């Protein structure tokens, strides 16, 4: 039998603070799952030379009708700080996967646009992500749906949405 550090932490917490043990184990489990998934996803995307943040930015741009969005809107949709969007877009621009330009309607707004090379790369990377079940290939569709539902409840409980 293998040792599970999270189960041991839960056991120890249950002895000392039983009324808090499940919440501690839940948050620790979520944080560990995030570490594991990010590591697996970064491994899947490594051959494409992009991080998961870059994957999300390219995929978001590829989903748009015209292949471009204001960078501020990208931050809102990706739920990240504007500086993070700027950093990711700068790296993608350096590789010729996106371009930046002022909006023709408001020069204060900067638009990020996916290039044909960016579109090709994101389509290939998405095939890889699909084949790997987004690193959740060990879960059935109903199990994945249960994770979505549980995390939606968690997100709502901490005010992540209206």
N, C-alpha and C positions, 0 to 999 in steps of 0.2 A: 504494500500500500504506500502511495506517495504522500509526502507531507504537504499540506496546504497551509501556507502562512496566514491566509485570510480566515480560514476556519479556526486556527489557533488563536488569532487575535479576537475573534468572536467569542471563543470559549473563555479567554482571559477577561474580556470585557463583561461577559455574562456573570462571572464570579463577583466582580467588583461593582459594576453598574448595570445590572440586568435590564433596567428600564431604558437604557440607551444603547444596548448592545446591537440590536437589529439595525438601528439607524446608522451606527458607526460602520457595521459590516456592509450595509447597502451603499453608503458613499464610497467606502474603500473599494468595493467590488466594481462600482461604476468607473472610478478613477483607474483601476487596474485594467479593466476592459478597454478603456480609451487608449491606454499605453500600448496594449497588445494589438488593437486594431490599427492604430496609427503606424506602428512598426510594420505590420503586414502590408498595409496599403502603400506605404512609402517604398517597400520592397517591390511591389507590383509596378509602381510608377518609375522606379529607378532607370529602367532601360530607355524611358522616354525623356529622361533628364528633367523631370518636373516633380515638385512636391504636391501633396494633396491640396494645399492652398492654391497652387497654380492650376491644378486640375479643375478645381471648383470654379476658378475665375474663367478659364477657357471654356468650360462647359456652359457656364452662365451666358457668356458672350455668344456661343454657338446656338443657344436656345432662342436668342432674340431674332426678330424678323429681319433686321438689317445688320446683325452681327456686331452691334455697338451699343454701348450704354454710357451714361455719365458715371464717372468714377464714384461720386457720392452715392448714387443709386446702387452701384455694385456693393459698396460697403454695407448698405442697409440690407440688401438681399442675402449677402454672405454672412451677415451678422458679425462683422469685424470692424475694427477701428479704421478710419480713413488712411492712417499711416501704413497699415498693413496692406491695404489695397494698392497704395502707391508703390510700396516695396515689391509686391508680386508683379504688378504691371511693368515696373521698370526692368525687372529681370526678364520677363517675357518679351518685352520690347527689344531688349538687347539681343535676343535670339531670333528676332524677326517673326515672332508668333503673334504679336499684337502691335498696333500703332496707337499713338495718342495725338489728338488734335483738339483745338478749341471748337466748341459748338458753334455752328453757323447762326444759331438763334440767340446765344448768350455767351459772349467771349470769356466770361468768368468760369464757365462750365467746361471741364475737360472730358472729352469722350475717349473711351478705350474701344478699339475695334479689332476684331480677330482677323488675321490675315489668312490667305489660302493655306499657307504652311501650318498655321495654328489650327485651322479647321481639320487638315489632314491628320495632324498629331492627336488632336482630341478625339477624333473618331476612332483611331487605332487604339488609343489608351482606353477608351470606353469599351471596346470589344474585350480587352484584357480584363477590365474591371467586371464586366458581365460574366465572363468565363470563370472568374474567381469568386463570384457571388459577393463582390465588394468585401472580400475577406471574411464573409460570414457563410462560406460554403458548407459549414458544418451544421447550419440551422435550416430547418424546413421553412417553407413560406409561412405556415401558421405560427411557427416559433418566431420568425422575424417580425411578423405582425404583432405578436405579443410583446416583443421588445419595444416596437414603435409605440404601442398603447401605454406601456408602463412608463416609458421615458416622456411621453406626452403629458401624462399625469404629473410626473416629476417636474417637468418644465413649467407647467401651469402653476404648480404649487409654489414655485419660487419667482413667479411673476414674469416669465419669459414671453408671455403673450397676453392679449386682452381676453 
